[in-house]
Amino acid sequence: MRSFYHYMMRYRGNKQADEERQLADWMFKDHSFPKQATSYHELSSYLEWNIPFTNALAVFDRLYENYQLEEKE
């Protein structure tokens, strides 16, 4: 199973400046982000303590659900 970080890198550098890109860019620049993590609890806890923007947790929840669906295929 690939990490959530690896999944998110598809959004990095999107032409459209949306929240997905904002989260992916922040994850890339944050050297302490748990890049090998796959666990919802580990990732959401990190985001709760280091929230990069107001809506980041809602964006994360939506994208993590998509990540899980893709990884099951």
Buried (B, 14 or more C-beta within 10 A) or exposed (E): EEBBBEBBBEBBEEEEEEBBBBBBBBBBEBEEBBBEBBEBEEBBEBBEEEEBEEEBBEBBEEBBEEBBEEEEE
